[in-house]
Each structure stands twice: as structure tokens, then as C-alpha cells.
């Protein structure tokens, strides 16, 4: 598994903004933001708790040092919490518990 990074601004409900970096994975030929991982220690693997489709968000792929992507507009925190209102479902594509696992540790090498 190749992890990439994206710079994302998360918009809080109170109007505050949080600048952060988030993991990006490729799955089914598309890039996905992964805000949170589930650690399966007994199986030496991790899986996304949820994934957000990157291609529906205005973003740019960067070359060189730093993050691999930058998302241009702030993304509401509720998207990363998996609570997208139905009227925004086309803008924010979220997949809960996608059922994919990635090995960690020596087996992943």
C-alpha cells in the first residue's frame, strides 16, 4: 500500500478552520481521503473507518516536497464524521467501512 498525503482545511461548525494533513489511498482506480484508520493488531492490518472521494473535491496534485495533493476549499467536519446531508451527497462521496485492509509491519514490505 502506498500512502500519499493531502493538505486539507476542515471547516468546524463554529466557523473555525483546522489545517491538517490526511492520508490518501488509491482504491478501485480512484484517490480517497482517509481521515481515520482502524487498527487490527491481531491481524497486523489496518482499514479505513471511512473514505472520502478526492475527485469530487477541487484539488491539485503537487510535485516535489510536501503533500501530494492540496484540497482547495475547506471541507465541513461533518463529512469526515460520515454525516453528509442528502442534498450534498454528490459533492461529498463517503464510503463507510469499505471492507479493505492493508498489511502493516514486516509483512507489508
C-alpha positions as CSV (number, residue, x, y, z in Angstrom):
1,X,0.0,0.0,0.0
2,X,1.3,3.4,-1.0
3,X,0.1,6.1,1.3
4,X,0.1,9.6,0.0
5,X,-0.7,12.8,1.8
6,X,-3.2,15.7,1.2
7,X,-3.3,19.1,2.8
8,X,-7.0,19.7,3.9
9,X,-8.7,22.5,5.6
10,X,-11.5,21.3,7.9
11,X,-14.3,23.7,8.5
12,X,-15.8,23.4,12.0
13,X,-19.4,24.3,12.7
14,X,-18.3,27.3,14.8
15,X,-16.6,28.8,11.8
16,X,-13.1,27.8,12.9
17,X,-10.7,26.2,10.4
18,X,-8.2,23.4,11.1
19,X,-5.3,22.9,8.7
20,X,-4.3,19.3,8.6
21,X,-2.7,16.5,6.6
22,X,-4.7,13.4,5.7
23,X,-3.8,10.1,4.2
24,X,-4.8,9.4,0.6
25,X,-5.1,5.9,-0.8
26,X,-5.9,4.6,-4.2
27,X,-8.8,2.1,-4.4
28,X,-10.7,1.0,-7.5
29,X,-8.7,3.4,-9.6
30,X,-9.6,6.5,-7.6
31,X,-8.0,8.5,-4.9
32,X,-9.6,8.6,-1.5
33,X,-9.0,10.7,1.6
34,X,-8.8,8.5,4.8
35,X,-9.5,10.6,7.9
36,X,-9.3,7.7,10.3
37,X,-7.9,4.2,10.4
38,X,-9.0,1.1,12.3
39,X,-6.0,-0.9,13.6
40,X,-6.5,-4.7,13.6
41,X,-3.5,-5.6,15.7
42,X,-4.3,-9.3,15.9
43,X,-4.3,-9.5,12.1
44,X,-1.4,-7.0,11.6
45,X,-3.5,-4.8,9.3
46,X,-5.4,-1.5,9.1
47,X,-8.5,-0.5,7.3
48,X,-10.2,2.9,6.7
49,X,-13.1,3.7,9.0
50,X,-14.4,5.7,6.1
51,X,-13.1,7.1,2.8
52,X,-14.0,10.4,1.0
53,X,-13.6,10.5,-2.8
54,X,-11.0,13.1,-3.7
55,X,-12.0,13.6,-7.3
56,X,-15.3,15.3,-6.4
57,X,-13.3,17.9,-4.4
58,X,-11.5,20.8,-6.1
59,X,-7.9,19.8,-5.6
60,X,-4.4,19.8,-7.2
61,X,-1.8,17.2,-7.3
62,X,1.6,18.6,-6.3
63,X,5.0,17.5,-7.4
64,X,8.1,17.7,-5.2
65,X,8.3,18.0,-1.4
66,X,5.4,18.3,0.9
67,X,1.9,16.8,0.5
68,X,1.0,15.0,-2.7
69,X,-2.3,16.9,-3.0
70,X,-3.9,20.1,-1.8
71,X,-7.7,20.4,-1.4
72,X,-8.6,23.9,-2.5
73,X,-11.7,24.6,-0.4
74,X,-12.5,23.9,3.2
75,X,-14.4,20.7,3.8
76,X,-17.0,20.6,6.5
77,X,-16.1,18.5,9.5
78,X,-19.3,16.5,9.2
79,X,-18.0,15.0,6.0
80,X,-15.1,13.4,7.9
81,X,-17.5,12.3,10.6
82,X,-19.6,10.5,7.9
83,X,-22.7,12.7,8.3
84,X,-23.3,14.1,4.9
85,X,-26.7,15.7,4.3
86,X,-28.5,14.0,1.4
87,X,-28.6,17.3,-0.6
88,X,-24.7,17.3,-0.6
89,X,-24.3,13.6,-1.4
90,X,-23.0,14.3,-5.0
91,X,-20.4,16.8,-3.7
92,X,-19.1,14.6,-0.9
93,X,-18.9,10.9,-1.7
94,X,-18.3,9.0,1.6
95,X,-17.9,5.2,1.9
96,X,-18.3,3.8,5.4
97,X,-16.3,0.8,6.4
98,X,-15.2,-0.1,2.9
99,X,-14.0,-3.6,3.9
100,X,-10.5,-3.2,2.5
101,X,-7.4,-4.0,4.6
102,X,-3.8,-3.2,4.3
103,X,-1.0,-5.1,5.9
104,X,1.3,-3.4,8.4
105,X,4.7,-4.3,9.8
106,X,7.2,-6.6,8.1
107,X,4.6,-8.4,6.1
108,X,3.7,-5.1,4.3
109,X,7.3,-4.7,2.9
